Amino acid sequence: MNLSDVEKAAVLLIALGPDRSKQILEQLGTSDLLPIVGAMKRMRSIPHEVRRAVLLEGNRILHKLSG
């Protein structure tokens, strides 16, 4: 998987759905928000394996942080 961090954030937010994504996006400042929303708009479809890889990476990060 060769995605930037912004693209990974976009995939994660799309996977979370509109309601949960909205809660997260409301917490971001403009400088973080605009690139992520732009990446979300550019993504037409996300292959299942890409979505799964991003979700697994996010889960590993959260597991380490809770640690």
Chimera marker file (.cmm) of the C-alpha trace (Angstrom):
<marker_set name="trace">
<marker id="1" x="0.000" y="0.000" z="0.000" r="1" g="1" b="0" radius="0.5"/>
<marker id="2" x="1.528" y="3.255" z="-1.114" r="1" g="1" b="0" radius="0.5"/>
<marker id="3" x="-0.758" y="5.937" z="0.360" r="1" g="1" b="0" radius="0.5"/>
<marker id="4" x="0.216" y="9.201" z="1.994" r="1" g="1" b="0" radius="0.5"/>
<marker id="5" x="-0.882" y="9.866" z="5.560" r="1" g="1" b="0" radius="0.5"/>
<marker id="6" x="-3.542" y="12.251" z="4.232" r="1" g="1" b="0" radius="0.5"/>
<marker id="7" x="-4.885" y="9.556" z="1.908" r="1" g="1" b="0" radius="0.5"/>
<marker id="8" x="-4.906" y="7.030" z="4.751" r="1" g="1" b="0" radius="0.5"/>
<marker id="9" x="-6.875" y="9.476" z="6.892" r="1" g="1" b="0" radius="0.5"/>
<marker id="10" x="-9.320" y="9.924" z="4.017" r="1" g="1" b="0" radius="0.5"/>
<marker id="11" x="-9.774" y="6.155" z="3.633" r="1" g="1" b="0" radius="0.5"/>
<marker id="12" x="-10.306" y="5.777" z="7.377" r="1" g="1" b="0" radius="0.5"/>
<marker id="13" x="-12.909" y="8.541" z="7.489" r="1" g="1" b="0" radius="0.5"/>
<marker id="14" x="-14.749" y="7.130" z="4.480" r="1" g="1" b="0" radius="0.5"/>
<marker id="15" x="-14.769" y="3.700" z="6.132" r="1" g="1" b="0" radius="0.5"/>
<marker id="16" x="-16.175" y="5.178" z="9.338" r="1" g="1" b="0" radius="0.5"/>
<marker id="17" x="-19.158" y="6.648" z="7.520" r="1" g="1" b="0" radius="0.5"/>
<marker id="18" x="-20.609" y="10.153" z="7.450" r="1" g="1" b="0" radius="0.5"/>
<marker id="19" x="-21.794" y="10.487" z="11.054" r="1" g="1" b="0" radius="0.5"/>
<marker id="20" x="-18.576" y="9.371" z="12.738" r="1" g="1" b="0" radius="0.5"/>
<marker id="21" x="-16.429" y="11.152" z="10.173" r="1" g="1" b="0" radius="0.5"/>
<marker id="22" x="-18.276" y="14.398" z="10.798" r="1" g="1" b="0" radius="0.5"/>
<marker id="23" x="-17.468" y="14.195" z="14.513" r="1" g="1" b="0" radius="0.5"/>
<marker id="24" x="-13.774" y="13.782" z="13.738" r="1" g="1" b="0" radius="0.5"/>
<marker id="25" x="-13.641" y="16.394" z="10.983" r="1" g="1" b="0" radius="0.5"/>
<marker id="26" x="-15.241" y="18.983" z="13.280" r="1" g="1" b="0" radius="0.5"/>
<marker id="27" x="-12.228" y="18.652" z="15.593" r="1" g="1" b="0" radius="0.5"/>
<marker id="28" x="-9.672" y="19.470" z="12.873" r="1" g="1" b="0" radius="0.5"/>
<marker id="29" x="-8.260" y="22.835" z="11.990" r="1" g="1" b="0" radius="0.5"/>
<marker id="30" x="-8.431" y="24.159" z="8.441" r="1" g="1" b="0" radius="0.5"/>
<marker id="31" x="-4.836" y="23.236" z="7.642" r="1" g="1" b="0" radius="0.5"/>
<marker id="32" x="-5.565" y="19.572" z="8.441" r="1" g="1" b="0" radius="0.5"/>
<marker id="33" x="-9.140" y="19.530" z="7.204" r="1" g="1" b="0" radius="0.5"/>
<marker id="34" x="-8.696" y="20.798" z="3.647" r="1" g="1" b="0" radius="0.5"/>
<marker id="35" x="-6.130" y="18.222" z="2.450" r="1" g="1" b="0" radius="0.5"/>
<marker id="36" x="-8.112" y="15.329" z="3.924" r="1" g="1" b="0" radius="0.5"/>
<marker id="37" x="-11.426" y="16.471" z="2.451" r="1" g="1" b="0" radius="0.5"/>
<marker id="38" x="-9.679" y="17.008" z="-0.885" r="1" g="1" b="0" radius="0.5"/>
<marker id="39" x="-8.324" y="13.452" z="-0.786" r="1" g="1" b="0" radius="0.5"/>
<marker id="40" x="-11.773" y="12.128" z="0.116" r="1" g="1" b="0" radius="0.5"/>
<marker id="41" x="-13.286" y="13.887" z="-2.902" r="1" g="1" b="0" radius="0.5"/>
<marker id="42" x="-10.651" y="12.432" z="-5.246" r="1" g="1" b="0" radius="0.5"/>
<marker id="43" x="-11.275" y="8.852" z="-4.126" r="1" g="1" b="0" radius="0.5"/>
<marker id="44" x="-13.845" y="7.301" z="-6.427" r="1" g="1" b="0" radius="0.5"/>
<marker id="45" x="-13.595" y="3.784" z="-5.082" r="1" g="1" b="0" radius="0.5"/>
<marker id="46" x="-11.391" y="2.163" z="-2.498" r="1" g="1" b="0" radius="0.5"/>
<marker id="47" x="-10.357" y="-1.430" z="-3.093" r="1" g="1" b="0" radius="0.5"/>
<marker id="48" x="-11.323" y="-3.744" z="-0.255" r="1" g="1" b="0" radius="0.5"/>
<marker id="49" x="-7.696" y="-4.686" z="0.417" r="1" g="1" b="0" radius="0.5"/>
<marker id="50" x="-6.671" y="-1.029" z="0.714" r="1" g="1" b="0" radius="0.5"/>
<marker id="51" x="-9.518" y="-0.265" z="3.119" r="1" g="1" b="0" radius="0.5"/>
<marker id="52" x="-8.640" y="-3.343" z="5.173" r="1" g="1" b="0" radius="0.5"/>
<marker id="53" x="-4.939" y="-2.449" z="5.307" r="1" g="1" b="0" radius="0.5"/>
<marker id="54" x="-5.680" y="1.121" z="6.435" r="1" g="1" b="0" radius="0.5"/>
<marker id="55" x="-8.098" y="-0.074" z="9.114" r="1" g="1" b="0" radius="0.5"/>
<marker id="56" x="-5.582" y="-2.637" z="10.389" r="1" g="1" b="0" radius="0.5"/>
<marker id="57" x="-2.844" y="0.005" z="10.528" r="1" g="1" b="0" radius="0.5"/>
<marker id="58" x="-5.159" y="2.354" z="12.407" r="1" g="1" b="0" radius="0.5"/>
<marker id="59" x="-6.046" y="-0.418" z="14.830" r="1" g="1" b="0" radius="0.5"/>
<marker id="60" x="-2.344" y="-1.150" z="15.483" r="1" g="1" b="0" radius="0.5"/>
<marker id="61" x="-1.668" y="2.527" z="16.164" r="1" g="1" b="0" radius="0.5"/>
<marker id="62" x="-4.594" y="2.797" z="18.571" r="1" g="1" b="0" radius="0.5"/>
<marker id="63" x="-3.538" y="-0.403" z="20.325" r="1" g="1" b="0" radius="0.5"/>
<marker id="64" x="-0.006" y="0.976" z="20.849" r="1" g="1" b="0" radius="0.5"/>
<marker id="65" x="-1.376" y="4.271" z="22.163" r="1" g="1" b="0" radius="0.5"/>
<marker id="66" x="-3.635" y="2.539" z="24.649" r="1" g="1" b="0" radius="0.5"/>
<marker id="67" x="-0.799" y="0.527" z="25.802" r="1" g="1" b="0" radius="0.5"/>
<link id1="1" id2="2" r="1" g="1" b="0" radius="0.2"/>
<link id1="2" id2="3" r="1" g="1" b="0" radius="0.2"/>
<link id1="3" id2="4" r="1" g="1" b="0" radius="0.2"/>
<link id1="4" id2="5" r="1" g="1" b="0" radius="0.2"/>
<link id1="5" id2="6" r="1" g="1" b="0" radius="0.2"/>
<link id1="6" id2="7" r="1" g="1" b="0" radius="0.2"/>
<link id1="7" id2="8" r="1" g="1" b="0" radius="0.2"/>
<link id1="8" id2="9" r="1" g="1" b="0" radius="0.2"/>
<link id1="9" id2="10" r="1" g="1" b="0" radius="0.2"/>
<link id1="10" id2="11" r="1" g="1" b="0" radius="0.2"/>
<link id1="11" id2="12" r="1" g="1" b="0" radius="0.2"/>
<link id1="12" id2="13" r="1" g="1" b="0" radius="0.2"/>
<link id1="13" id2="14" r="1" g="1" b="0" radius="0.2"/>
<link id1="14" id2="15" r="1" g="1" b="0" radius="0.2"/>
<link id1="15" id2="16" r="1" g="1" b="0" radius="0.2"/>
<link id1="16" id2="17" r="1" g="1" b="0" radius="0.2"/>
<link id1="17" id2="18" r="1" g="1" b="0" radius="0.2"/>
<link id1="18" id2="19" r="1" g="1" b="0" radius="0.2"/>
<link id1="19" id2="20" r="1" g="1" b="0" radius="0.2"/>
<link id1="20" id2="21" r="1" g="1" b="0" radius="0.2"/>
<link id1="21" id2="22" r="1" g="1" b="0" radius="0.2"/>
<link id1="22" id2="23" r="1" g="1" b="0" radius="0.2"/>
<link id1="23" id2="24" r="1" g="1" b="0" radius="0.2"/>
<link id1="24" id2="25" r="1" g="1" b="0" radius="0.2"/>
<link id1="25" id2="26" r="1" g="1" b="0" radius="0.2"/>
<link id1="26" id2="27" r="1" g="1" b="0" radius="0.2"/>
<link id1="27" id2="28" r="1" g="1" b="0" radius="0.2"/>
<link id1="28" id2="29" r="1" g="1" b="0" radius="0.2"/>
<link id1="29" id2="30" r="1" g="1" b="0" radius="0.2"/>
<link id1="30" id2="31" r="1" g="1" b="0" radius="0.2"/>
<link id1="31" id2="32" r="1" g="1" b="0" radius="0.2"/>
<link id1="32" id2="33" r="1" g="1" b="0" radius="0.2"/>
<link id1="33" id2="34" r="1" g="1" b="0" radius="0.2"/>
<link id1="34" id2="35" r="1" g="1" b="0" radius="0.2"/>
<link id1="35" id2="36" r="1" g="1" b="0" radius="0.2"/>
<link id1="36" id2="37" r="1" g="1" b="0" radius="0.2"/>
<link id1="37" id2="38" r="1" g="1" b="0" radius="0.2"/>
<link id1="38" id2="39" r="1" g="1" b="0" radius="0.2"/>
<link id1="39" id2="40" r="1" g="1" b="0" radius="0.2"/>
<link id1="40" id2="41" r="1" g="1" b="0" radius="0.2"/>
<link id1="41" id2="42" r="1" g="1" b="0" radius="0.2"/>
<link id1="42" id2="43" r="1" g="1" b="0" radius="0.2"/>
<link id1="43" id2="44" r="1" g="1" b="0" radius="0.2"/>
<link id1="44" id2="45" r="1" g="1" b="0" radius="0.2"/>
<link id1="45" id2="46" r="1" g="1" b="0" radius="0.2"/>
<link id1="46" id2="47" r="1" g="1" b="0" radius="0.2"/>
<link id1="47" id2="48" r="1" g="1" b="0" radius="0.2"/>
<link id1="48" id2="49" r="1" g="1" b="0" radius="0.2"/>
<link id1="49" id2="50" r="1" g="1" b="0" radius="0.2"/>
<link id1="50" id2="51" r="1" g="1" b="0" radius="0.2"/>
<link id1="51" id2="52" r="1" g="1" b="0" radius="0.2"/>
<link id1="52" id2="53" r="1" g="1" b="0" radius="0.2"/>
<link id1="53" id2="54" r="1" g="1" b="0" radius="0.2"/>
<link id1="54" id2="55" r="1" g="1" b="0" radius="0.2"/>
<link id1="55" id2="56" r="1" g="1" b="0" radius="0.2"/>
<link id1="56" id2="57" r="1" g="1" b="0" radius="0.2"/>
<link id1="57" id2="58" r="1" g="1" b="0" radius="0.2"/>
<link id1="58" id2="59" r="1" g="1" b="0" radius="0.2"/>
<link id1="59" id2="60" r="1" g="1" b="0" radius="0.2"/>
<link id1="60" id2="61" r="1" g="1" b="0" radius="0.2"/>
<link id1="61" id2="62" r="1" g="1" b="0" radius="0.2"/>
<link id1="62" id2="63" r="1" g="1" b="0" radius="0.2"/>
<link id1="63" id2="64" r="1" g="1" b="0" radius="0.2"/>
<link id1="64" id2="65" r="1" g="1" b="0" radius="0.2"/>
<link id1="65" id2="66" r="1" g="1" b="0" radius="0.2"/>
<link id1="66" id2="67" r="1" g="1" b="0" radius="0.2"/>
</marker_set>
